[in-house]
Amino acid sequence: MKHTGRILGSLCLFLLHSIFIFYYYFRDGKVEPLDLYSYPFLILFGYWAGKQYDKVRFYSEKDELTGIYNRRYVLAAFEKISNQAEQTNSKLFVLVVDCDNFKSINDTNGHHEGDRILTKISETLVKTTRQSDIVARWGGDEFLVIGHYNDEEGLQTFLQRLEEKLEYLSEQVKMPITISIGSAIYPNHSKDLFELVKIADDKMYHSKKSKKALIDSNYLKEQFSNPTSLI
């Protein structure tokens, strides 16, 4: 949570009270002790008021569970970064990241454990991405990553690194965590955020189905290669 409100709140009350004291000093030629003693209380009040502002600002932009950006922030920020991309003739990537076995985690271990996994995934996304990238919880167990696109090779390298980090996360939490990712490129595929998300979402579900089909196929091969398992 940023401290902008707290800093400005304290500073504004300090300056306003100082102006008040100087005004009465030049008018009356003296300063009342009470006016000086009230400085700490006014600064604390300004800090408290600024803290309330910081909280409101934080929860308007951030997901309460994971602490990363929320959908509202993405909608506001995308217009700004897409305009910058237009001006510099550059491209953006939009990734939809989904936890494959999240329902199973919730059903087996409970919602509290599911929340912990979502938080861990969001932390991994933040650590793996660049500071300029936007990492957000789009809804449920679905995350969004938006950043500047250089080339396909660079994007694939990033995706591979992300999958490796999540494999390490599986070892940490001692349960399998797999993800499926879909991507779309601005402005190649579309200039509309929701269309980009839909394109990436469709690719993500295609990846998820392909992965499931491969697992099922490997399972059947294993069963038929070991006839005793069918008895």
Residue, then its C-alpha position, 0 to 999 in steps of 0.5 A: m500500500k502506498h503512503t501518498g495519502r499519509i504523507l500529503g495529509s500530514l504535510c498539508l496540515f503542517l503547512l496550513h497550521s504553520i501559515f496560521i501561526f505566522y499570520y497571528y505572529f505578524r498580526d499580534g507579535k506573539v505565538e500562543p504555546l497551545d498553537l505550538y503544542s498542537y503540531p503533533f496532534l494535527i500531524l497525527f490527524g493528517y496521517w490518520a486521514g491520509k491512511q484512510y485515503d490510502k486504504v480506499r485507493f488500495y482496495s479500489e485498485k488491488d485484489e483484497l486476497t492476493g494484493i495484486y491489481n484487480r479488474r477495475y485497475v486493468l480496465a483503467a490502465f489498459e487505455k493508457i498503456s495501449n495509447q503509449a503503444e500506439q504512439t511508439n508503434s510498439k506491441l503488447f501481450v495479453l496473457v490469461v493464466d489459469c490454474d488447471n486443478f484449482k477446483s480439485i484443490n478447493d474440494t480436497n483441501g478446502h477454500h482456505e488452502g485454495d486461497r493460499i494457492l491463489t496467493k502463491i501463484s500471484e506472488t510467483l507471477v509478480k516475481t517472474t514478470r518485469q516491474s513494468d508488466i501488469v499482473a492482475r487477478w481477472g476473476g476466480d482462479e484466472f490471472l491476467v498479465i499485460g506487458h510490452y511485446n518484443d518478439e515471439e521468442g522472448l514471449q515463449t522464453f518468459l512462458q517457459r520460465l513461468e512454468e518452471k517457477l510454478e513447478y518449484l512452487s508445487e514442490q514448496v506447497k507439496m501438491p501439484i500445481t499446473i497452469s494453462i496459458g493463452s496469449a494475444i497480441y495488441p494490435n495484431h489480434s485486436k485493439d479491444l481489451f475484452e476481445l484480446v482476453k477472449i482470444a487468449d482465453d480460448k487459447m488457454y482452454h485449448s491448451k488445457k484440453s490438449k494437456k488433459a487429453l495427453i494425460d488421459s492417453n498416457y494413463l490408458k497406455e500405462q493401463f494396457s501395457n500392464p494388463t494386471s492393472l485391468i483385472 
